[in-house]
Amino acid sequence: MIQSKLPNVGTTIFAVMSGLAEENGAINLSQGFPDFNPSEKLISMINRYMERGFNQYSPPTGHPKFRQAISQKTENDYGVYCDPEKEITVTSGATEALFCAITAFVNPGDEVIIFEPAYDSYVPVIQLSGGKAVPIELSFPDYKIDWDEVESKVSSKTRMVIINNPHNPTGAILEEDDLKKLEELAEKHDLLVISDEVYEHIVFDGKKHQSVLLHEGLRKRSMFIASLGKTFHATGWKVGYCIAPEEISKEFRKVHQFDTFCTHTPSQLGYADFIQDRKEYLDLHTYYEKRRNKFLSLIKGSRFEVQAAGGTYFQLLSYQNISNEGDLGYAKKLTIENGIASIPISVFYSSGRDENVLRFCFAKKDETLERAAEILCQI
Ligand SMILES: Cc1ncc(COP(=O)(O)O)c(C=O)c1O
C-alpha cells in the first residue's frame, strides 16, 4: 500500500542530535538556533498587531506593507530595486521558499547541481520533483568551488544550480570572482540559480557579502532566498522570502499558494515596522564575529584543529589529532559521554566523505560557550 517517495530519507541530523542532547542533558551546539531571545521591541510589535486584530490570512504573496519594507531593505542593502508587487514573495521560512523554488522548476529527469557538504533540505525536494541532484564536492579543508569541475558537470539536462552563501555547514563564503564565474556559466548554459542566502548578514573579517542580487546577469535568473529567523534570532517563527524576476516569481507563487497559502500575518506586520530600522541588523556580523572569536579563544588550548569560519554562526572543528573514529559515531560519543552535542559533516555528502570534522553552533550565550569550551579543552 505504501510506496515511499523518499525511501532513503530518515530523520534529519539536526533533530537526531538535538534529541540526543536533550536525552543526555548535553550542551546543545548542534542545531543552528540561538539560545537567547529575539529583541523585546520586535516581540511587542508583533504582539500589538495580534491584539489589534490582525490575525487572519494575508494575501498569499505576503502582506503589502511587509513586501514594501522588504523592497526598501533590499534597496538599502544591495542598491537593487525589487518590485514588491511582482518580485517579492513572503514564505514560511527559507525552507518553504526552497521547496517552492525547486518544485516550481525541476521536472522529471532534470539535473540540479549542488555543492557538498550540502544543507540537507535540497536533495529530497529535487527527488520529490523527479529530478536528479548532481553533487560537486567543495575542496577540503577550505571548502572552495572548482568552477572548471562545475562546467564539466553541466549537461543538456542541467536545469539549475543551488548555491548557499555564506555556507552551512562549513562557514565558508563565496568571493566576487565565484559569483562572476557562476554568472558566466549560468548565462552560457541558460541555467536557473537558487541562492540560499539565509546568513547574508553574517559575514566576518570586514568582507562584503556577495549576493546574487549584486550581479545583473544572476539577478535575471536567480531566486534569492532570505530568512528573517536567522537575522533576527527567531528561527521558530518561520518567516522568509524569495526575490526573483516577475516571470520566475509567477511560477514560484503557483506552488507557494498551495503549499502554505500565506505566512503568519502579525509577524509580517511586526517585521514590516521593525526592519525599517537598519540598526537592528546591520551590526549582526560584528555581534557574531565577537561570538566566533570568543569561542575560538576559549578553545585555544584544546586538541581540536580550527580554521576560522568566514561567515554564518557555525564553526568547524577537526578532531583528526584526537581520534579516527567516524564523525557520526564520534559526535554521538561526545554528546553521551562528554555532554556536548555537535553536527557531523559526513551526513551532508552523498559519498559519505568523512574528514573527522564536526560543526559547532556559536549562536549561544557566553555561559553556554564557556561551559562548552571547558569540555572541549578537556578532551
Ligand atoms: C543554509 C540554510 N538554508 C535554509 C535554512 C532554513 O531557514 P528557515 O529556518 O528560515 O526555514 C537554514 C536553517 O538552518 C539553513 O542553514
The ligand as a Gaussian input file, in Angstrom:
#p B3LYP/6-31G(d) Opt

LIG

0 1
 C       21.518000      27.083000       4.654000
 C       20.150000      27.137000       5.231000
 N       19.099000      27.306000       4.419000
 C       17.845000      27.342000       4.885000
 C       17.590000      27.213000       6.234000
 C       16.182000      27.224000       6.714000
 O       15.792000      28.515000       7.137000
 P       14.387000      28.742000       7.830000
 O       14.524000      28.404000       9.260000
 O       14.079000      30.207000       7.594000
 O       13.411000      27.862000       7.141000
 C       18.647000      27.021000       7.124000
 C       18.398000      26.788000       8.552000
 O       19.233000      26.296000       9.278000
 C       19.961000      26.996000       6.603000
 O       21.022000      26.837000       7.411000

